[in-house]
Amino acid sequence: MALVKIKEAIGISPKSFEDAIKQVVREICSQKENVRGIKVKGLTVDIKDGKIVAYKANVKYAYLWEKKLSK
């Protein structure tokens, strides 16, 4: 039996939303095996002195959960 687990994470970049998404995907994939996909839930920015200083991508990600289940 296969289970898919869903978690959330936020990627942050000073460059762009695209880079924030790439950053969070890179980090998730370095920590979890069998990542199957992400869904971008929201995009936000941090502003300082009227300028954007950080782009943020809030994502849900799915991965196969390989914990052995007892019968």
Beta strands, then each sheet from edge to edge (+ up, - down):
strand 1: 3-13
strand 2: 35-48
strand 3: 51-65
sheet 1: 1+ 3- 2+
end
